[in-house]
Amino acid sequence: MFIRGKLLRYIAVAWIPVILLSYSPVRAQELRLNLVATFDDQPAMKDIAWTVYRTDTDTKVTSAKYHSTHVTLPAGNYRVVATLTENDKTITRTRSFQLRTSDSRIVVPMD
């Protein structure tokens, strides 16, 4: 009886937290996406406004600024809009893509 009680206490203390943790909900893995704007196949070196939309819901997911930046997103289908406003002129480019792996790179020519 004494050994059985110790065994039950060992199971309760040592294994139940492990079992509970193994059933916790899984979060979507965040993947790194690099966004690069170019002119004549060179970095744009201008302030580009980036807006990223999820295509299945058409909702804005994130935004950033600079000619080259990175954002973290879960895997999925997206659309990025790059906008440059300079000298009262606005250039807008759109690119759709599927994000599957981390350190993916999307290059958007602005010319």
C-alpha positions in Angstrom: 0.0 0.0 0.0 2.8 2.4 0.9 4.6 1.8 -2.5 1.3 2.2 -4.4 0.7 5.6 -2.7 4.2 6.8 -3.6 3.8 5.6 -7.1 0.5 7.5 -7.5 2.0 10.6 -6.0 4.9 10.3 -8.4 2.6 10.0 -11.4 0.5 13.0 -10.2 3.5 15.3 -9.6 5.8 14.2 -12.4 3.6 13.2 -15.4 0.3 15.1 -15.2 2.0 18.5 -16.0 3.7 16.9 -19.0 0.5 15.5 -20.2 -1.3 18.9 -19.8 1.5 20.7 -21.6 1.4 18.3 -24.5 -2.3 19.2 -25.1 -1.9 23.0 -25.1 -3.1 24.8 -28.2 -0.5 25.2 -30.9 0.3 28.7 -32.1 1.0 29.4 -35.8 4.7 29.7 -36.4 5.8 33.2 -37.2 7.9 33.4 -40.3 10.3 36.2 -41.3 9.6 38.0 -44.5 12.0 40.4 -46.1 10.5 43.2 -48.3 12.9 45.0 -50.7 12.0 47.8 -53.1 14.3 48.5 -56.0 15.0 51.0 -58.8 17.1 49.7 -61.7 17.7 46.5 -59.9 19.3 48.4 -57.0 17.9 49.1 -53.5 15.5 52.0 -53.8 17.1 53.9 -50.8 13.8 55.9 -50.4 11.0 55.8 -47.9 8.6 53.1 -49.1 5.4 52.6 -47.2 4.6 48.8 -47.1 1.2 47.4 -46.3 0.6 43.7 -46.1 -2.9 42.1 -46.5 -4.0 38.6 -46.0 -5.7 37.6 -49.2 -8.2 35.1 -47.8 -9.8 37.7 -45.6 -8.6 40.9 -47.4 -7.6 42.3 -44.0 -4.5 44.5 -43.3 -2.0 42.4 -41.3 0.9 44.8 -40.8 2.7 47.8 -42.2 6.2 49.1 -42.3 8.4 51.9 -43.8 11.9 52.1 -45.4 13.2 50.7 -48.7 14.0 47.4 -47.1 12.4 46.0 -44.1 11.3 42.7 -42.5 8.0 41.6 -40.9 7.0 38.4 -39.2 3.8 36.6 -40.3 2.3 33.1 -40.1 2.3 31.0 -43.2 -0.4 31.9 -45.7 -1.4 33.8 -48.8 -0.7 37.6 -48.8 -0.6 40.7 -50.9 1.9 43.5 -50.3 1.4 47.1 -51.5 4.5 49.2 -51.8 3.9 53.0 -52.1 6.5 55.7 -52.7 5.4 59.4 -52.6 8.0 61.8 -53.8 7.8 65.3 -55.5 4.0 65.2 -55.5 4.1 61.9 -57.4 2.9 58.6 -56.0 4.1 55.2 -57.3 2.2 52.1 -56.1 3.1 48.5 -56.8 1.3 45.4 -55.7 2.6 41.8 -55.4 0.8 38.6 -54.3 2.7 35.8 -52.8 2.5 32.6 -50.6 4.6 32.6 -47.5 5.7 29.1 -46.6 9.3 29.4 -45.2 11.1 31.8 -43.0 13.5 34.3 -44.5 11.5 34.6 -47.7 12.2 37.6 -49.8 9.8 39.7 -51.9 11.5 42.1 -54.3 9.2 44.9 -55.7 10.6 46.9 -58.6 9.4 50.5 -58.2 10.4 51.6 -61.8 
